[in-house]
């Protein structure tokens, strides 16, 4: 069984309390259209409960409990709400393509078949707004049909996955304690922890459109978010700070 985990949080005023859920409505419309029948855990946090959402009989709309301060903690809580063997972590400002889920599952089968002894960590999609090899602008080789790079048709190994949309086994996610409780660097840390346990991460051929930083960027600049992330690493994960970032703890 597969569960899609989609936490969402928006600050608002009474005047725009429903307007701020526009991203969520678009994301959920794509899930309803292109991942029908898949269990969906939507956990919201905001001034008002989201209304006028696309109908989906597989969706559970839950309010996040008090004390959750980051998207990482929200995803972790979503994971406790399902016993599914497989999880698909999805950002609330992402839009699935018609073949996103199908390609993702095909690629996971291919990895299992071609590298049966290689434990899989995260398998992430490509996107327009993401760092590293997942970004379609980082293609290699010649362009194919003038619309995409040849490399976009390949499954790639990678050191880390940005989970704008990413598959992971529930047991592996739990093994490392889920995402660390920080906004910036959470994906880097969890992937590093999995890698140290022998898991390999992959980039799928699948694609999602990603608006980018719609929740984490509210009221904070990238500089502030980076500083907060580094401060969190200094206090909680100096090992990552030293070994991966080459900084002094």
Residue pairs with C-beta under 8 A, 6 or more apart in sequence:
1 39
1 83
1 84
1 85
1 86
2 38
2 39
2 84
2 85
2 86
2 87
2 88
3 38
3 39
3 40
3 41
3 82
3 84
3 86
3 87
3 88
4 31
4 35
4 38
4 39
4 40
4 41
4 87
4 88
4 90
5 41
5 43
5 75
5 78
5 79
5 82
5 87
5 88
5 89
5 90
6 27
6 28
6 31
6 40
6 41
6 42
6 43
6 78
6 90
6 91
6 92
7 42
7 43
7 44
7 45
7 64
7 71
7 74
7 75
7 77
7 78
7 92
8 21
8 23
8 24
8 42
8 43
8 44
8 45
8 46
8 50
8 92
8 215
9 44
9 45
9 46
9 64
9 71
9 74
9 215
10 20
10 21
10 45
10 46
10 214
10 215
10 218
11 20
11 46
11 47
11 218
11 219
12 19
12 20
12 46
12 47
12 48
13 47
14 47
17 46
17 47
17 48
18 48
18 50
18 51
18 52
20 46
21 46
21 50
21 51
21 53
23 92
23 93
23 211
23 214
24 42
24 44
24 50
24 53
24 92
25 50
25 52
25 53
25 54
26 95
27 90
27 91
27 92
27 93
27 94
27 95
27 96
28 40
28 42
28 53
28 54
28 56
28 59
29 54
30 94
30 95
30 96
30 97
31 38
31 40
31 56
31 90
31 96
32 54
32 55
32 56
33 96
33 98
34 96
34 97
34 98
34 99
34 100
34 101
35 96
35 100
35 101
36 58
37 58
38 58
38 88
38 101
39 58
39 60
39 82
39 84
40 56
40 58
40 59
40 60
41 60
41 62
41 78
41 81
41 82
42 59
42 60
42 61
42 62
43 62
43 63
43 64
43 74
43 77
43 78
43 81
44 50
44 61
44 62
44 63
44 64
45 63
45 64
45 68
45 74
49 61
49 63
50 61
53 59
53 61
60 81
62 81
64 74
64 77
65 77
67 73
68 74
68 77
69 181
70 181
70 182
70 183
70 186
71 183
71 186
71 215
71 216
72 178
72 179
72 180
72 181
72 182
72 183
72 186
73 179
73 181
75 89
75 163
75 178
75 179
76 178
76 179
79 87
79 170
79 173
79 174
79 178
82 170
83 170
84 170
85 169
85 170
85 171
86 167
86 168
86 169
86 170
87 167
87 168
87 169
87 170
87 173
88 101
88 104
88 165
88 166
88 167
89 163
89 165
89 166
89 167
89 168
90 164
90 165
90 208
91 163
91 164
91 165
91 210
92 214
92 215
93 210
93 211
93 212
93 213
93 214
93 215
94 127
94 164
94 165
94 208
94 209
94 210
94 211
95 208
95 209
95 210
96 165
96 208
97 206
97 207
97 208
97 209
99 206
100 125
100 165
100 206
100 207
100 208
101 206
102 206
103 204
103 205
103 206
103 207
104 123
104 125
104 167
104 204
104 206
107 123
107 155
107 202
107 204
107 205
107 206
108 120
108 123
108 167
108 204
110 155
111 118
111 120
111 123
111 155
111 202
112 120
115 200
118 200
119 172
119 198
119 199
119 200
120 169
120 172
120 199
120 200
120 201
120 202
121 161
121 168
121 172
121 191
121 194
121 195
121 199
121 200
121 201
122 160
122 161
122 163
122 166
122 167
122 168
122 191
122 194
122 201
122 202
123 161
123 166
123 167
123 168
123 201
123 202
123 203
123 204
124 134
124 158
124 161
124 162
124 163
124 164
124 165
124 166
124 167
124 201
124 202
124 203
124 204
125 134
125 164
125 165
125 166
125 203
125 204
125 206
125 207
125 208
126 134
126 135
126 136
126 152
126 203
126 204
126 205
126 206
126 207
126 208
127 134
127 135
127 136
127 164
127 165
127 207
127 208
127 209
127 210
128 135
128 136
128 137
128 209
128 210
129 135
129 164
129 210
129 211
129 212
130 162
130 164
130 210
131 162
132 138
132 158
132 160
132 162
133 156
133 158
133 203
134 158
134 161
134 162
134 164
134 203
136 148
136 149
136 152
136 207
139 148
139 149
139 150
139 151
139 152
140 149
140 150
140 151
141 149
141 150
141 151
142 149
142 150
143 149
143 150
144 150
144 152
144 153
152 205
152 207
153 205
154 205
155 202
155 203
155 204
155 205
156 202
156 203
157 200
157 201
157 202
157 203
158 201
158 202
158 203
159 191
159 195
159 201
160 187
160 188
160 191
160 192
160 195
160 201
161 187
161 191
161 201
161 202
161 203
162 187
163 187
164 208
164 210
165 206
165 208
165 210
167 204
172 194
172 199
175 194
175 197
176 190
176 193
176 194
176 197
178 190
179 186
179 187
179 189
179 190
180 186
180 189
180 190
180 232
180 236
180 237
181 232
182 189
182 228
182 229
182 232
182 233
182 236
183 216
183 225
183 228
183 229
184 216
184 225
184 226
184 228
184 229
185 229
185 230
185 232
185 233
185 240
188 240
188 244
189 233
189 237
189 240
191 201
192 240
192 244
194 201
195 201
216 225
217 225
220 228
230 241
230 247
233 240
233 241
233 245
234 241
234 249
238 249
239 249
241 247
241 248
241 249
242 248
242 249
